[in-house]
Every structure is written in C-alpha cells, then in structure tokens.
Amino acid sequence: MGERRTASIAARHLAARALLTLCFVDFLKKVFTPLTGETPPDSVPAGQPRGWETADTAPFHRKSIGLGHFFDSFPDAPHLEILDLGGICESNVNYLSRMGCRIHAFDLLPNYDRYREALSGRRFDPETARQFVEEYFQFPPEHFHAVFAWDCLEYLESDVLQLTVSRLAQVMRPTGPLLSFFHTQARGEVVPVHRYQIEDAQTLLLRTRQSRPLPSTFNNRGLERLFGGFESIKFFLTRDSLREVIVLR
Amino acid sequence: MAQIGKSLKVRGEISGSEDVTIDGEVEGTVELKDNSLTIGPNGKVHANVTAKSITVLGRLEGNVKAGERVEISKTGSLEGDLVTPRIVIEDGAVFRGSIDILKPGEPSGASDKKADGRAMAPPPKVAAAVADSGGSASKPGQAPSQKA
C-alpha cells in the first residue's frame, strides 16, 4: 500500500515536471520570436485542403454591422461579379445568387498553407510570394464589384499580404467594397479561423475551422497603411475582439 | 448506365443518351445533355462537361454546364466555371472557379456574358488526342479552359 502511494506521488511529480517543461519551452519560443513582428513559419500548422479543418465545435451566430455596411456599398447594377476568398459555401452561393451575383470562390488559406509546406519552414521569399499571388489571383483588371476577404488576410506573411492587397486593388472595380476581419489580439496569440456563412444582411453563422497564431498585430494605423491603395477605409470594432474593415477601391 | 472503370484512361469526346459513371480518368469533353454524370471517388476528369445533373465525388477540372443541378460531395473537388440552376455543396468540398446560378426560365447562354456585356472567351482548343487504353471514347476532343 505504501509502495503504491509512493509510486503515485512519483508519477504526479513527473507529470508536473513535464508540464512545467512544456510551459518553459513555450515561454522561450515567445521570448525569442524574431523582432520583425511575425512568428516563425513552422509554428503554423501545416495544411492540406483535406484534413485542414481540425476544429469540431458547434457553429454560432454573430451580428455584423460591417456586413450590413458592406452590402450597402454594393453597386446598384445587375450581374455583379463577387470574389470570395473563404472557400465555397452553398448558403453564400444561394444568398448572393438571389441578388443576381456571379460568385468566384476559392479557399485562400489551405492553398497558402500548401505553398508554405513546400517551403519547408522557410519564409516566403519575394519570388515565391509573387508566384502564389499570380497563381491564385489571375483575374482581369477591374473585374470584381466586391470582395469577401473574411479573416483570410490576417494570416498571410507580410510579403504575401502586401502583394495580395495590391493585386486585389487591381482586380476590383473603382468604388467596389472589400470586407475583411482582423483580430485585435497581439501577434503570436492563437485565434480561431472561421468559415463565414451569410444568414442575412447583418448576420453571419460562424463555423470554427482551426486555430492558429497571428503572424502580425494589426491596429488602425497599420491597416490604413496596408490598404493605402484604396479610396477609403471604415473600421467597426466588435466585442469579440474583431475589427471589421471595409475598404472602397 | 455506362461506367468507365478505375483502370481506364480515356482521351476524347464522350457523348450519349444514358447516365455515365466515371471511376477512371477522362480527358476531353463529356456531353450528356439529358442524362446524369457521376464522377466517382477515384474518378479524375479533365474535361468540359455538359449534362442534366453532375455529381462530383472525385476530381473534375473543366467548365461545367448542368441542366438541373450540380452536387459536390465532401470528397469532391471541382475547378472550373459552373453554370447551373441549382447547386449542392457538402461541407469539405473543394472548389475553385466561378458559379453562375441560372434563374428559372433563364437560358444558359445568358450566363456566357460577363457583367459588362462582353462575351466570355471560349475554352482554348488543344491538338486532337487519340483515345487509348482500350477506353470507349474514340473521337478527339477539346481540353478544358485554363483556370487562374
């Protein structure tokens, strides 16, 4: 009986030591993060289009003032061309189709992660960043009336992000709106990636796809610089630490 | 119902008046105006497709026109321009391209125009390819359009 108790205490000590070691390693990673303002590439989970979604939580509704303003900014014209960077969603296709829109969609983040895997932990160099943008944003100039970027942009490394935003400005029609979400947490903090389903003009249904650390911190000033090539920018700060951003081309 | 089995590779034009299931590889065009096309989980189709209904459980690259509906299952992957009156997309489906949902009574030709009225470019043609591997198609066909 005494021996069993001793073994149990020893096992608990070992478990506590292992936990402390893990916490210390995690602390060291955060402390020695490069001072460029971005987390090392290999801290992001590698992704494939299949098996990329790792979360298994129930969907939830979210009111979105930004979404309402975004729809209000739609041009008053038939046959709008809409770009959705959050992948395909039957509900969004039906909603936008009822408005008379043609939808162009692809899932930006899993394809971005596939490029990252090919880099084997290295950061995007300018040439690879250019190749990525060329492959996925090959559209005619001034083609899209509006763009749903959702939360995709905030997970891109800075070189890719700059090129992507520049390319979006080129392929959007003047005065067209772009909707994007940026978390207010600091770089390195783990935040959820969602799939956004439009329920109505001001309501979204969110499904968590995975969680990943933010490569950068975004504040209003930084976002103004990022979208400097656009005509105007509006921010809506929400209670769930999300900044809803609408820019007009 | 016709079936292209897993081990078959077909290059050319498939057209007919019965339902077709593709579990092998097809490159070219598939024209089944009044019938259904199913691309099985192992199927790989690199073709422009016209059919009454299209169910994708495998991989399809090409422009797609459906008279009734397109369904992309959770194991399916579709890359191309889609024109259909109805679409069903399961969670997990992979898609890249454009979707044009036809309103009732809208002819499919109307969606061949862009928003500014310019006609869409037809898919590029490639040199004719002769069918091989003992498949059922025999005529040379057209390759699907290049996607961004």
Contacts between the chains, C-beta under 8 A, distances in Angstrom:
chain1	res1	chain2	res2	distance
A	49	B	77	7.5
A	49	B	94	4.9
A	50	B	92	7.4
A	50	B	94	7.5
A	53	B	92	7.5
A	77	B	115	7.3
A	78	B	115	7.5
A	79	B	113	7.9
A	79	B	114	7.8
A	79	B	115	4.1
A	80	B	115	6.5
A	81	B	114	7.4
A	81	B	115	5.3
A	87	B	94	8.0
A	87	B	95	7.2
A	88	B	72	7.6
A	88	B	89	5.5
A	88	B	93	6.3
A	88	B	94	7.8
A	88	B	95	3.8
A	88	B	99	7.8
A	89	B	89	7.0
A	90	B	87	6.4
A	90	B	88	6.4
A	90	B	89	4.0
A	93	B	87	6.0
A	93	B	89	7.1
A	93	B	99	5.5
A	93	B	101	6.8
A	94	B	87	7.8
A	94	B	101	7.3
A	97	B	99	7.5
A	97	B	101	3.7
A	102	B	98	5.8
A	102	B	99	7.0
A	102	B	100	5.0
A	102	B	111	7.5
A	102	B	115	7.3
A	103	B	98	6.6
A	103	B	99	4.9
A	104	B	97	7.0
A	104	B	98	4.5
A	104	B	99	7.9
A	105	B	95	6.0
A	105	B	96	7.3
A	105	B	97	7.5
A	105	B	98	7.8
A	105	B	99	7.0
A	106	B	95	7.2
A	106	B	96	4.1
A	106	B	97	7.6
A	107	B	94	7.0
A	107	B	95	7.8
A	107	B	96	7.6
A	135	B	148	7.7
A	136	B	148	7.2
A	137	B	148	7.2
A	138	B	148	3.4
A	139	B	148	6.0
A	145	B	115	7.3
